[in-house]
Amino acid sequence: MIAETVCSAVSAAGLGIAAVTAYRKRFLSAARIAAYSLVPVGLVMTGVVGWAADTAFSPTAWAGFVVLGGAWLLFTGTRAVERRRGGGTRKERKAARASAPPDAVAPAASAPSLGPAKRPATRPVAAPRGQSGDDFSDIEAILKKHGI
Protein backbone atom coordinates (compact mmCIF):
# COMPACT_ATOMS: atom_id res chain seq x y z
CA MET A 1 0.00 0.00 0.00
CA ILE A 2 2.76 2.43 0.88
CA ALA A 3 4.80 1.47 -2.19
CA GLU A 4 1.86 2.19 -4.47
CA THR A 5 1.33 5.59 -2.86
CA VAL A 6 5.00 6.53 -3.17
CA CYS A 7 5.12 5.45 -6.83
CA SER A 8 1.98 7.46 -7.59
CA ALA A 9 3.45 10.55 -5.91
CA VAL A 10 6.73 10.19 -7.84
CA SER A 11 4.81 9.88 -11.10
CA ALA A 12 2.67 12.92 -10.33
CA ALA A 13 5.73 14.99 -9.48
CA GLY A 14 7.46 13.86 -12.68
CA LEU A 15 4.44 14.77 -14.78
CA GLY A 16 4.37 18.19 -13.12
CA ILE A 17 8.04 18.73 -13.99
CA ALA A 18 7.32 17.60 -17.55
CA ALA A 19 4.48 20.15 -17.79
CA VAL A 20 6.78 22.97 -16.62
CA THR A 21 9.44 21.85 -19.10
CA ALA A 22 6.90 21.81 -21.93
CA TYR A 23 5.74 25.32 -20.90
CA ARG A 24 9.36 26.45 -21.44
CA LYS A 25 9.18 25.17 -25.05
CA ARG A 26 11.49 22.21 -24.43
CA PHE A 27 9.12 19.58 -25.77
CA LEU A 28 11.66 16.81 -26.37
CA SER A 29 12.92 17.00 -22.79
CA ALA A 30 9.34 17.23 -21.51
CA ALA A 31 8.38 14.05 -23.39
CA ARG A 32 11.40 12.25 -21.99
CA ILE A 33 10.61 13.34 -18.42
CA ALA A 34 6.97 12.27 -18.86
CA ALA A 35 8.10 8.85 -20.07
CA TYR A 36 10.36 8.39 -17.04
CA SER A 37 7.64 9.57 -14.66
CA LEU A 38 5.13 7.02 -15.99
CA VAL A 39 7.44 4.06 -15.26
CA PRO A 40 6.66 3.80 -11.49
CA VAL A 41 2.90 3.74 -12.11
CA GLY A 42 3.40 1.08 -14.79
CA LEU A 43 5.43 -1.04 -12.38
CA VAL A 44 2.71 -0.77 -9.75
CA MET A 45 0.01 -1.73 -12.27
CA THR A 46 1.92 -4.82 -13.45
CA GLY A 47 2.56 -6.03 -9.90
CA VAL A 48 6.34 -5.75 -10.01
CA VAL A 49 6.40 -3.38 -7.03
CA GLY A 50 4.31 -5.75 -4.93
CA TRP A 51 6.52 -8.68 -5.85
CA ALA A 52 9.66 -6.68 -5.02
CA ALA A 53 8.22 -5.63 -1.66
CA ASP A 54 7.26 -9.22 -0.83
CA THR A 55 10.70 -10.43 -1.89
CA ALA A 56 12.60 -7.77 0.05
CA PHE A 57 11.01 -8.78 3.34
CA SER A 58 11.03 -12.54 2.83
CA PRO A 59 13.84 -14.55 4.48
CA THR A 60 13.18 -17.44 2.09
CA ALA A 61 13.75 -15.18 -0.90
CA TRP A 62 17.03 -13.90 0.56
CA ALA A 63 18.16 -17.47 1.24
CA GLY A 64 17.38 -18.23 -2.40
CA PHE A 65 19.52 -15.29 -3.52
CA VAL A 66 22.36 -16.57 -1.32
CA VAL A 67 22.08 -20.03 -2.90
CA LEU A 68 22.08 -18.51 -6.39
CA GLY A 69 25.13 -16.41 -5.51
CA GLY A 70 26.96 -19.50 -4.23
CA ALA A 71 26.13 -21.39 -7.42
CA TRP A 72 27.40 -18.46 -9.50
CA LEU A 73 30.66 -18.34 -7.49
CA LEU A 74 31.18 -22.08 -7.96
CA PHE A 75 30.53 -21.82 -11.68
CA THR A 76 32.91 -18.90 -12.23
CA GLY A 77 35.55 -20.44 -9.98
CA THR A 78 35.57 -23.72 -11.86
CA ARG A 79 35.71 -21.85 -15.20
CA ALA A 80 38.73 -19.86 -13.99
CA VAL A 81 40.56 -22.99 -12.85
CA GLU A 82 39.72 -24.74 -16.12
CA ARG A 83 41.13 -21.84 -18.15
CA ARG A 84 44.36 -21.77 -16.10
CA ARG A 85 44.91 -25.44 -16.68
CA GLY A 86 44.42 -25.15 -20.42
CA GLY A 87 40.80 -26.22 -20.63
CA GLY A 88 39.21 -29.42 -21.77
CA THR A 89 39.77 -32.95 -20.57
CA ARG A 90 43.11 -34.60 -20.06
CA LYS A 91 42.84 -36.37 -23.44
CA GLU A 92 42.10 -33.08 -25.23
CA ARG A 93 45.10 -31.35 -23.61
CA LYS A 94 47.38 -34.27 -24.46
CA ALA A 95 46.17 -34.27 -28.09
CA ALA A 96 46.71 -30.52 -28.32
CA ARG A 97 50.28 -30.86 -27.03
CA ALA A 98 51.01 -33.68 -29.44
CA SER A 99 49.69 -31.78 -32.47
CA ALA A 100 51.59 -28.57 -31.67
CA PRO A 101 55.00 -28.28 -33.31
CA PRO A 102 57.89 -28.36 -30.82
CA ASP A 103 59.23 -24.98 -29.72
CA ALA A 104 56.67 -23.06 -31.74
CA VAL A 105 57.51 -19.36 -31.68
CA ALA A 106 55.48 -16.53 -33.15
CA PRO A 107 57.33 -14.58 -35.82
CA ALA A 108 58.50 -11.15 -34.75
CA ALA A 109 57.43 -8.14 -36.78
CA SER A 110 60.27 -5.97 -38.02
CA ALA A 111 58.13 -2.85 -38.44
CA PRO A 112 54.62 -1.87 -37.42
CA SER A 113 51.91 -2.23 -40.02
CA LEU A 114 50.71 1.15 -41.24
CA GLY A 115 47.90 0.03 -43.46
CA PRO A 116 47.65 -1.22 -47.03
CA ALA A 117 50.83 0.49 -48.24
CA LYS A 118 53.57 -2.02 -48.99
CA ARG A 119 57.15 -1.30 -48.00
CA PRO A 120 60.07 -2.77 -49.91
CA ALA A 121 61.72 -5.67 -48.16
CA THR A 122 65.13 -4.91 -46.69
CA ARG A 123 67.85 -7.41 -46.00
CA PRO A 124 69.26 -7.58 -42.48
CA VAL A 125 72.66 -6.00 -42.00
CA ALA A 126 75.40 -8.59 -41.55
CA ALA A 127 77.93 -8.21 -38.76
CA PRO A 128 81.48 -7.23 -39.77
CA ARG A 129 83.66 -10.27 -40.38
CA GLY A 130 86.47 -9.31 -38.05
CA GLN A 131 84.26 -9.02 -34.96
CA SER A 132 82.35 -12.29 -35.06
CA GLY A 133 82.89 -12.96 -31.35
CA ASP A 134 81.72 -9.49 -30.22
CA ASP A 135 78.27 -9.47 -28.59
CA PHE A 136 77.54 -5.88 -29.56
CA SER A 137 78.37 -6.14 -33.25
CA ASP A 138 74.77 -6.54 -34.31
CA ILE A 139 73.73 -3.57 -32.19
CA GLU A 140 76.51 -1.45 -33.73
CA ALA A 141 75.35 -2.47 -37.19
CA ILE A 142 71.82 -1.37 -36.44
CA LEU A 143 72.99 1.94 -35.04
CA LYS A 144 75.17 2.56 -38.09
CA LYS A 145 72.25 1.71 -40.35
CA HIS A 146 70.19 4.44 -38.70
CA GLY A 147 73.08 6.93 -38.76
CA ILE A 148 73.68 7.00 -35.04
Secondary structure, DSSP 8 states (H G I E B T S, - for coil): -HHHHHHHHHHHHHHHHHHHHHHTT-HHHHHHHHHHHHHHHHHHHHTHHHHHHHHHT-HHHHHHHHHHHHHHHHHHHHHHHHHHHTSS-HHHHHHHHHHS-TT------SS---SS------------GGGTT-TTHHHHHHHHHTT-
